[in-house]
């Protein structure tokens, strides 16, 4: 899965509205909608705050999977 899909899924699983996330990230609700639609991406600082809020690693949030060697 990619970032936008993961973010939406994780946010809904935690029952957190886009508005609440927007307020905590100091961005508009529209920006959060853009993140979830894949039209823009958060800054590194935003990713860190999102992963903390959603209680997941940044790797999980962005859909990065490390394949064993």
PyMOL CGO cylinders between C-alpha atoms (Angstrom):
from pymol import cmd
from pymol.cgo import CYLINDER

trace = [
    CYLINDER, 0.00, 0.00, 0.00, 1.06, 3.56, -0.51, 0.3, 1, 1, 1, 1, 1, 1,
    CYLINDER, 1.06, 3.56, -0.51, 1.14, 6.54, 1.85, 0.3, 1, 1, 1, 1, 1, 1,
    CYLINDER, 1.14, 6.54, 1.85, -2.26, 7.99, 0.97, 0.3, 1, 1, 1, 1, 1, 1,
    CYLINDER, -2.26, 7.99, 0.97, -4.05, 4.65, 1.36, 0.3, 1, 1, 1, 1, 1, 1,
    CYLINDER, -4.05, 4.65, 1.36, -2.23, 3.84, 4.61, 0.3, 1, 1, 1, 1, 1, 1,
    CYLINDER, -2.23, 3.84, 4.61, -2.90, 7.25, 6.10, 0.3, 1, 1, 1, 1, 1, 1,
    CYLINDER, -2.90, 7.25, 6.10, -6.64, 7.05, 5.40, 0.3, 1, 1, 1, 1, 1, 1,
    CYLINDER, -6.64, 7.05, 5.40, -6.88, 3.46, 6.69, 0.3, 1, 1, 1, 1, 1, 1,
    CYLINDER, -6.88, 3.46, 6.69, -4.91, 4.16, 9.87, 0.3, 1, 1, 1, 1, 1, 1,
    CYLINDER, -4.91, 4.16, 9.87, -6.73, 7.43, 10.58, 0.3, 1, 1, 1, 1, 1, 1,
    CYLINDER, -6.73, 7.43, 10.58, -10.12, 5.76, 10.23, 0.3, 1, 1, 1, 1, 1, 1,
    CYLINDER, -10.12, 5.76, 10.23, -9.03, 2.80, 12.37, 0.3, 1, 1, 1, 1, 1, 1,
    CYLINDER, -9.03, 2.80, 12.37, -8.16, 5.26, 15.16, 0.3, 1, 1, 1, 1, 1, 1,
    CYLINDER, -8.16, 5.26, 15.16, -11.44, 7.17, 14.64, 0.3, 1, 1, 1, 1, 1, 1,
    CYLINDER, -11.44, 7.17, 14.64, -9.58, 10.45, 14.12, 0.3, 1, 1, 1, 1, 1, 1,
    CYLINDER, -9.58, 10.45, 14.12, -11.09, 13.06, 11.83, 0.3, 1, 1, 1, 1, 1, 1,
    CYLINDER, -11.09, 13.06, 11.83, -9.16, 14.91, 9.17, 0.3, 1, 1, 1, 1, 1, 1,
    CYLINDER, -9.16, 14.91, 9.17, -9.90, 18.11, 11.09, 0.3, 1, 1, 1, 1, 1, 1,
    CYLINDER, -9.90, 18.11, 11.09, -8.24, 16.83, 14.26, 0.3, 1, 1, 1, 1, 1, 1,
    CYLINDER, -8.24, 16.83, 14.26, -5.12, 15.81, 12.36, 0.3, 1, 1, 1, 1, 1, 1,
    CYLINDER, -5.12, 15.81, 12.36, -5.07, 19.12, 10.52, 0.3, 1, 1, 1, 1, 1, 1,
    CYLINDER, -5.07, 19.12, 10.52, -5.24, 21.04, 13.78, 0.3, 1, 1, 1, 1, 1, 1,
    CYLINDER, -5.24, 21.04, 13.78, -2.37, 19.05, 15.32, 0.3, 1, 1, 1, 1, 1, 1,
    CYLINDER, -2.37, 19.05, 15.32, -0.22, 19.47, 12.19, 0.3, 1, 1, 1, 1, 1, 1,
    CYLINDER, -0.22, 19.47, 12.19, -1.15, 23.14, 11.89, 0.3, 1, 1, 1, 1, 1, 1,
    CYLINDER, -1.15, 23.14, 11.89, -2.46, 22.71, 8.35, 0.3, 1, 1, 1, 1, 1, 1,
    CYLINDER, -2.46, 22.71, 8.35, -5.93, 22.92, 6.81, 0.3, 1, 1, 1, 1, 1, 1,
    CYLINDER, -5.93, 22.92, 6.81, -8.37, 20.01, 6.62, 0.3, 1, 1, 1, 1, 1, 1,
    CYLINDER, -8.37, 20.01, 6.62, -8.11, 20.39, 2.85, 0.3, 1, 1, 1, 1, 1, 1,
    CYLINDER, -8.11, 20.39, 2.85, -4.37, 19.65, 3.08, 0.3, 1, 1, 1, 1, 1, 1,
    CYLINDER, -4.37, 19.65, 3.08, -5.10, 16.41, 4.93, 0.3, 1, 1, 1, 1, 1, 1,
    CYLINDER, -5.10, 16.41, 4.93, -7.61, 15.55, 2.21, 0.3, 1, 1, 1, 1, 1, 1,
    CYLINDER, -7.61, 15.55, 2.21, -4.89, 16.16, -0.39, 0.3, 1, 1, 1, 1, 1, 1,
    CYLINDER, -4.89, 16.16, -0.39, -2.55, 13.82, 1.52, 0.3, 1, 1, 1, 1, 1, 1,
    CYLINDER, -2.55, 13.82, 1.52, -5.19, 11.09, 1.47, 0.3, 1, 1, 1, 1, 1, 1,
    CYLINDER, -5.19, 11.09, 1.47, -5.96, 11.65, -2.21, 0.3, 1, 1, 1, 1, 1, 1,
    CYLINDER, -5.96, 11.65, -2.21, -2.29, 11.52, -3.16, 0.3, 1, 1, 1, 1, 1, 1,
    CYLINDER, -2.29, 11.52, -3.16, -2.13, 15.03, -4.60, 0.3, 1, 1, 1, 1, 1, 1,
    CYLINDER, -2.13, 15.03, -4.60, 0.50, 16.22, -2.11, 0.3, 1, 1, 1, 1, 1, 1,
    CYLINDER, 0.50, 16.22, -2.11, 2.66, 14.83, 0.67, 0.3, 1, 1, 1, 1, 1, 1,
    CYLINDER, 2.66, 14.83, 0.67, 3.59, 16.03, 4.14, 0.3, 1, 1, 1, 1, 1, 1,
    CYLINDER, 3.59, 16.03, 4.14, 7.01, 17.31, 5.13, 0.3, 1, 1, 1, 1, 1, 1,
    CYLINDER, 7.01, 17.31, 5.13, 9.39, 15.08, 7.09, 0.3, 1, 1, 1, 1, 1, 1,
    CYLINDER, 9.39, 15.08, 7.09, 8.25, 16.83, 10.28, 0.3, 1, 1, 1, 1, 1, 1,
    CYLINDER, 8.25, 16.83, 10.28, 4.65, 16.18, 9.27, 0.3, 1, 1, 1, 1, 1, 1,
    CYLINDER, 4.65, 16.18, 9.27, 5.38, 12.49, 8.71, 0.3, 1, 1, 1, 1, 1, 1,
    CYLINDER, 5.38, 12.49, 8.71, 6.93, 12.24, 12.15, 0.3, 1, 1, 1, 1, 1, 1,
    CYLINDER, 6.93, 12.24, 12.15, 3.91, 13.88, 13.79, 0.3, 1, 1, 1, 1, 1, 1,
    CYLINDER, 3.91, 13.88, 13.79, 1.50, 11.71, 11.78, 0.3, 1, 1, 1, 1, 1, 1,
    CYLINDER, 1.50, 11.71, 11.78, 3.29, 8.50, 12.70, 0.3, 1, 1, 1, 1, 1, 1,
    CYLINDER, 3.29, 8.50, 12.70, 3.23, 9.51, 16.38, 0.3, 1, 1, 1, 1, 1, 1,
    CYLINDER, 3.23, 9.51, 16.38, -0.46, 10.42, 16.19, 0.3, 1, 1, 1, 1, 1, 1,
    CYLINDER, -0.46, 10.42, 16.19, -1.38, 7.19, 14.42, 0.3, 1, 1, 1, 1, 1, 1,
    CYLINDER, -1.38, 7.19, 14.42, 0.99, 5.14, 16.62, 0.3, 1, 1, 1, 1, 1, 1,
    CYLINDER, 0.99, 5.14, 16.62, 2.85, 3.50, 13.73, 0.3, 1, 1, 1, 1, 1, 1,
    CYLINDER, 2.85, 3.50, 13.73, 6.35, 3.69, 12.33, 0.3, 1, 1, 1, 1, 1, 1,
    CYLINDER, 6.35, 3.69, 12.33, 7.10, 6.00, 9.44, 0.3, 1, 1, 1, 1, 1, 1,
    CYLINDER, 7.10, 6.00, 9.44, 7.92, 2.89, 7.38, 0.3, 1, 1, 1, 1, 1, 1,
    CYLINDER, 7.92, 2.89, 7.38, 4.46, 1.49, 8.00, 0.3, 1, 1, 1, 1, 1, 1,
    CYLINDER, 4.46, 1.49, 8.00, 2.83, 4.84, 7.29, 0.3, 1, 1, 1, 1, 1, 1,
    CYLINDER, 2.83, 4.84, 7.29, 4.55, 5.27, 3.91, 0.3, 1, 1, 1, 1, 1, 1,
    CYLINDER, 4.55, 5.27, 3.91, 4.21, 1.59, 2.97, 0.3, 1, 1, 1, 1, 1, 1,
    CYLINDER, 4.21, 1.59, 2.97, 7.92, 0.77, 2.99, 0.3, 1, 1, 1, 1, 1, 1,
    CYLINDER, 7.92, 0.77, 2.99, 8.64, -2.93, 3.36, 0.3, 1, 1, 1, 1, 1, 1,
    CYLINDER, 8.64, -2.93, 3.36, 12.17, -4.20, 3.84, 0.3, 1, 1, 1, 1, 1, 1,
    CYLINDER, 12.17, -4.20, 3.84, 12.71, -7.46, 2.01, 0.3, 1, 1, 1, 1, 1, 1,
    CYLINDER, 12.71, -7.46, 2.01, 14.98, -9.95, 3.80, 0.3, 1, 1, 1, 1, 1, 1,
    CYLINDER, 14.98, -9.95, 3.80, 18.27, -10.61, 2.04, 0.3, 1, 1, 1, 1, 1, 1,
]
cmd.load_cgo(trace, "trace")
